[in-house]
Amino acid sequence: AGTLVAAALRYCREQGAPKRVVTFIPDTGSKYLSKMYNDFWMVDQGFLELPRYGDLRDLVSRRYEDGAVVSVSAEDTLLTAFQRMRMADVSQVPVLAADEVVGILDEPDLLLHVYKQPDRFRDKVATAMTQRLETLDPGASLADLLAILNRDLVAIIIEDGRFFGLITRYDLLTYLRRSLP
């Protein structure tokens, strides 16, 4: 892109009379438009819409059936989990075994496990995850959801016995913000 601009400027300077010059600068946008290519960010900002169900599934921003959930296994290292959380900009990840949620690892769990001994990042996720899971059916109420979120937990949405996705406080706030006229 810089070469094209330099060539266009050189061409303009070499002209004897003023001319109108148009230069196309092809660009993938990968360095500074990455959010535009991120469907999760686009949905979160209201530029894209996910299918609506009229229940708690509408609050799930990353749906497991779409391959959108960032997850780990109990055998992954805590370093792997941390890297996935950081790359996806999430505060927690479900721990999955054969498409079933067997735990949750969140930032507080991770921090408590490694803060005195950073070499514990090499430990397995199973050593730091919580197995205290709060599941909801998609038809549950917002009050039921809030009761879970107010206990500093994440709601796991289970549809017909299958993992659908997580709902966090941020997801609820985003859902409520979208309801503004």
C-alpha positions in Angstrom: 0.0 0.0 0.0 2.8 2.4 0.8 4.5 1.7 -2.5 1.3 2.6 -4.4 1.0 5.9 -2.5 4.6 6.8 -3.1 4.3 6.0 -6.8 1.1 8.1 -7.1 2.8 11.0 -5.3 5.9 10.7 -7.6 3.6 10.7 -10.7 1.7 13.8 -9.5 5.0 15.7 -8.8 6.2 14.9 -12.3 3.2 16.4 -14.1 3.4 19.8 -15.6 -0.2 20.7 -15.1 -2.6 19.8 -12.2 -4.4 16.5 -12.7 -6.9 14.5 -10.8 -5.3 11.2 -9.8 -7.2 8.3 -8.3 -5.1 5.5 -6.7 -6.7 2.2 -5.5 -4.9 0.7 -2.5 -5.9 -2.9 -2.1 -5.9 -4.1 1.5 -7.0 -7.1 3.4 -7.7 -5.1 6.5 -6.1 -7.8 8.6 -4.0 -5.5 10.7 -6.6 -2.8 11.7 -10.0 -4.0 10.6 -9.9 -7.3 12.5 -13.0 -6.5 14.4 -14.9 -6.0 11.2 -14.0 -9.6 10.3 -15.0 -10.9 13.7 -18.6 -12.0 13.7 -18.7 -12.2 17.5 -17.7 -8.5 17.7 -20.2 -7.6 14.9 -23.0 -9.4 16.8 -22.1 -7.8 20.1 -22.1 -4.3 18.5 -25.4 -4.9 16.8 -24.2 -5.0 13.2 -25.1 -8.7 12.7 -28.1 -10.6 14.1 -28.2 -14.2 15.3 -31.4 -16.2 14.9 -33.9 -15.3 17.7 -35.7 -17.8 19.8 -37.6 -15.7 22.3 -36.0 -17.3 25.3 -32.6 -17.4 27.1 -30.9 -18.7 24.0 -31.1 -15.2 22.7 -28.6 -14.1 25.3 -25.9 -16.6 24.3 -23.4 -14.8 22.2 -21.2 -17.8 21.3 -23.3 -20.9 20.5 -21.8 -24.3 20.8 -23.7 -25.7 17.8 -22.1 -23.0 15.6 -18.6 -24.0 16.8 -18.2 -20.6 18.4 -17.6 -21.6 22.0 -14.0 -21.2 23.2 -13.5 -24.2 25.4 -10.8 -26.4 27.0 -10.6 -30.0 28.1 -9.7 -31.1 31.7 -6.4 -32.4 30.3 -5.3 -29.1 28.7 -2.8 -27.0 30.7 -3.8 -23.9 32.5 -1.5 -22.0 30.1 -3.5 -23.3 27.1 -6.7 -22.2 28.8 -5.3 -18.7 29.6 -4.1 -18.2 26.1 -7.5 -19.2 24.7 -9.3 -16.9 27.1 -6.9 -14.0 26.2 -7.2 -14.5 22.5 -11.0 -14.7 22.6 -11.3 -11.9 25.2 -13.4 -14.0 27.5 -13.2 -14.3 31.3 -14.2 -18.0 31.5 -14.2 -21.1 29.4 -16.3 -24.3 29.7 -14.4 -27.5 30.3 -15.7 -30.1 27.9 -15.5 -33.8 27.6 -17.3 -35.4 24.7 -19.5 -32.4 24.1 -20.6 -32.3 27.7 -19.7 -29.5 30.2 -17.8 -31.0 33.1 -16.5 -27.8 34.6 -15.9 -24.1 34.2 -12.5 -22.3 34.5 -12.7 -18.6 35.1 -10.1 -15.9 35.8 -10.5 -16.0 39.6 -10.0 -19.8 39.6 -7.0 -19.5 37.4 -5.5 -16.6 39.4 -5.9 -18.4 42.8 -4.2 -21.4 41.3 -1.1 -19.7 39.9 -0.5 -16.4 41.8 2.1 -17.8 44.2 3.6 -20.3 41.8 3.5 -19.2 38.2 4.9 -22.6 37.2 1.5 -24.0 38.0 0.4 -22.7 34.6 1.7 -26.1 33.5 -0.9 -27.9 35.7 -4.0 -29.5 34.1 -7.2 -27.5 33.9 -8.8 -30.2 36.1 -6.7 -29.0 39.0 -8.2 -25.5 39.0 -11.7 -25.7 37.4 -14.9 -25.6 39.3 -17.4 -28.4 39.0 -20.1 -26.3 40.7 -22.2 -25.9 37.6 -25.4 -23.9 37.3 -27.5 -25.1 34.3 -30.7 -23.6 33.0 -33.2 -24.6 30.4 -33.7 -22.1 27.6 -37.3 -21.5 28.9 -36.1 -20.3 32.3 -36.8 -16.8 33.4 -34.5 -13.8 33.5 -35.1 -13.9 37.3 -33.7 -17.4 37.4 -30.7 -16.3 35.3 -30.1 -13.3 37.5 -30.1 -15.5 40.6 -27.2 -17.4 39.2 -25.3 -14.4 37.9 -25.7 -12.6 41.3 -23.7 -15.5 42.9 -20.7 -14.7 40.6 -21.5 -17.8 38.6 -22.0 -18.4 34.9 -25.2 -19.9 33.5 -24.8 -22.9 31.3 -27.7 -23.3 28.9 -28.7 -26.9 28.2 -31.2 -27.5 25.4 -32.7 -31.0 25.1 -29.8 -32.4 27.1 -27.2 -30.7 24.9 -24.8 -27.8 25.7 -26.0 -24.7 23.9 -23.7 -22.0 25.4 -22.9 -19.8 28.4 -24.5 -16.7 29.6 -22.5 -14.2 31.6 -23.3 -10.8 33.2 -21.9 -9.1 30.2 -24.2 -11.1 27.9 -27.2 -10.1 30.0 -26.1 -6.4 29.9 -25.6 -6.6 26.1 -29.1 -8.2 25.7 -30.7 -5.4 27.9 -28.8 -2.7 26.0 -30.1 -4.0 22.7 -33.7 -3.7 23.9 -33.3 0.1 24.0 -35.4 1.8 21.3 
